[in-house]
Amino acid sequence: MMSMERREYSQDELRNKAESYCARAERCPLQIRHKLYEWGADSETQGAIMEHLEAHGYIDTVRFCRAFVHDHYLINKWPKEKIKAKLYQLGLPSGDISLALQDIDE
């Protein structure tokens, strides 16, 4: 039987991986925390990396909400209520969600 060993990353490696993950597409904080957990980051390390990502513009919940609304409304043709429910499910601030939903011209 082959054992599946989880590689341990340093905080710098985790930060670099998170930066790369965020640079490829808009991500919400919940998605990033989930990815950091998968990579083996403890809660203290996750917090430090999340602060770094926010301070350097890798995470922006308003930008994420706007991109999500654009993609799911205009491209995927999701109804407004479904988009709103999904954004709430992702734990995003209601003010950011409302702001992004204003971009929809019905």
Long-range contacts (C-beta under 8 A, 24 or more apart in sequence): 6-40, 7-40, 8-40, 9-39, 9-40, 9-41, 11-41, 11-45, 11-48, 11-49, 14-39, 14-41, 14-45, 14-49, 15-49, 15-52, 18-49, 18-53, 18-58, 19-53, 19-56, 19-58, 22-53, 22-58, 22-59, 23-58, 26-63, 26-64, 26-67, 26-68, 27-59, 27-64, 28-59, 28-61, 28-64, 28-90, 28-91, 28-92, 29-59, 29-61, 29-91, 30-90, 30-91, 31-90, 32-59, 61-92, 61-93, 61-96, 62-96, 62-99, 62-100, 64-92, 64-96, 65-92, 65-96, 65-97, 65-99, 65-100, 66-99, 66-100, 66-103, 68-100, 69-100, 69-101, 69-103, 69-104, 70-103, 73-104, 80-104, 80-106
